[in-house]
Amino acid sequence: MLILYPAYVAGRVGKVCAKEVLSGDYPSERWLIQVNSEDIVVSLNSKEFEVVNDDFEIS
């Protein structure tokens, strides 16, 4: 998937790890994304990334 925001990781490709879970096991509307080019995981809402296919075309 292609990360759109925030600016410090925008344009990079990442992998969806899991849906974020808040304390008390409450589900969040955010997703945990592993950034491929860096050793970091970011928490993004669904408007901050775009799912792409294996050829990196927006699906």
C-alpha positions, 0 to 999 in steps of 0.5 A: 500500500502507498502511504499518503500522509503524514509528510514524513512517510508520504510516498513510501510503500508499507504493509498493513500489520493489523487494526489498532486496538486501544487499551481495554481491547477497544478497536480503533478506526486506525491501522498499524502500517510497517513502512518498508523503507524504514524500521518504523510502524505508523498508525494511520486512518484509512484516508492516509493510505491507498491500497495498491496491487503488486505492480503498484497501480492504485486499485 
